[in-house]
Structure formats: C-alpha cells, structure tokens
C-alpha cells in the first residue's frame, strides 16, 4: 500500500480503484455492475486486511461522486469505519497518525450520509481521426533513432 498521509484520499490503491470505477461509469455501466466487476477484479486484495477496506472505501467514494451510492456499499463502509478495519498501517506510525486517520474516515462517513450536490456526469471519450491509414508503412529516421537510443 502506498499511503502518503492520513487524509481519506491519501492512498494509491484508493485512487486506482476510483479511476477504474470512473472509466466503467463513463462507458454507461450501472453502479451494481461496476461494483461487482471491481470486487471480482480485486478478489485477492479484498482478502488482505489492509487493502480490502480500501477497495470498499474507493467504491463508496466513486459512487458518491456519481450520485450512485448503493446501500450495500454504505453499509460496508460503516462496518469498516466503526470496526476500525484496515488501520494497521496508520497504527504502526503512532497514535497521533492513527487518530488523524480515524477522523478522516469519520468525516467521509458523514459525507456519505448527504447527497452529492454536484454529481459527476459520464464523460464521452474523444474520437480522433487517425493520422495513418491501414497498411501505411512507417519507416524510422536513422538520425532520430541514433539520438533516441544514445547511451553514454
């Protein structure tokens, strides 16, 4: 796990899962389908006592951002926060850090109880016309290749 602070969003795993959620959301998938896919894709991480809670927190954050928060997700997050699950990495850094993390999670739990006033909308992908055509042969310039491959 790569956590760089006590804030709720201060973790690489969380952002990776949120990005996955948004990608599937932008493709028009409903919340339940996205949740099930993410849980299936992160089956091994869910078994980890430190990573598993982060997966659920990530799903909750993404669903709240998209105004799609499912009751099952909110219940799971409530269980994680009230049970103090997934806090070992912060506990190892001392009591002050652990308490700061607990406060951040408590604030997130309160946030989940309120509707998002500005929900995220699906974003359509940008389609660009290709600059090459099928069958085009690309030939590299030997001068550029020598610069790119230069090693002192």
N, C-alpha and C positions, 0 to 999 in steps of 0.2 A: 504494500500500500504506500502511496506517495501522498501523505498529508503534509501541508506546509503551514498549517495553523489550526486554530481551534474553531474558526468560523464554519458554519454549516457547509459552505461551498468550497472549503479549502482541502479538496481531495481529488486526485486524478481519476480514481475509479468512478467517483460520482459524475464527473464531467463526461467521461467516456460513455457511460450509460445514458446520460441525458442527451448527448449528441445522437446516440443510436435511436432513442425514442423520437427525437425531433425529425430524424431522417424518415422513419416509418410514418410519422404523423403527416409529414409533408407529402407523402405518397397516397394519402387518403385512407389509411388504415384506422379502424376504430380502436378505442382505448383498450378494450379487452384483448383484442388480437395482438396489439403491440406488447401489452404486459406479458401475455403467455409466451410470445416469441422471445422476449428478453429473458424471462425466467428460464426458458429452455436453453437459450444460448449461454447463459451464465450458471448452468446447473452446478458446476464444480465450485465456483466462487460462493454460491449460496450455502454450501456446506461449511465454509470457513467461518469461524466465529467473528472475525474482524471484517471480512469482505461482504458476507451475507447481508448484514444490516444495511450496508452502504448501497447495495443493489436496490433494496426496497425504498430507502430514502430517496434514491435517484429517480425511481419510477414515480414516487409521490411528488417530487419537485416538478418533474416534467408534466405530469398530469395536471397539477395545479396551474402551471404556466399555460396550459392549453385548455383550461376550464373543463377537464375531463376526469376529475378525481373520483375514483371508484371507492365505494365503501370498504371493500376488502383491503385496498391499499391503505386507506386511512387507519383502519383497524390494526393492520400490521405495523404501521409506523408508531401508533400509540403504544402497542405492545413493546416495540423496540425501545422507545424513549422511556417509558415507565419502568421497564425491566433493566435499564442500563446496559443493554446489549451492544456489543461492538465498541466498547470504550477502552479496551485494554491498551491500545497504542497511546492513548492520551494519558491513561493512568500511569504508564511507565515514565512519563515525563514530569510527574509530580502532581500534587493535589491542586495547585492553582490552575494548571493547564486542564486537568480533568474537570474542575468546576466550570471553567470557561466554556468547555465543550458542551457540558450539560446545559448551560444557559442557552447556548446557540441552538441546541436541539429543542429545548423548551419553546423558544421563540418560533422555531419552524413549526412545531406542533400547533401553536396558537394561530399561526398564519394559515395553516391548512383548514382551520375552522371557518375562515372567512372566504367568500368568493373572490376570485381574481377580478379586479375592476377593469383590467386591460388584458384580456386573454390573447394568447398567441394565435395567429391565423396560419393556416397551411400556406407555405410558400411554394410556388411553382418553380420547377427547375428552368434554367435558362437554356434554350436550344440555340446553338450556333451552327451556322452553315460551315461544313468542313472546308479547310483550305486546300486539301488534297482530294483527289478522286480515286476510286478503287482502281488499282493497277498502276498508279503512279510509282515510279522508282525514285527513291531518294538516294542521292549519292553524297557522301560526306566530302568536305573540302579537306585535303591533306594538311593544309596550313592550320586550320582550326583544330583538327584532330591532334596535331602535334602540340598545340597550346593547351588543350583540354587535358591531354594525357601527360603533360610535362610533370616530372617529379625530380626535384633537385637531389 
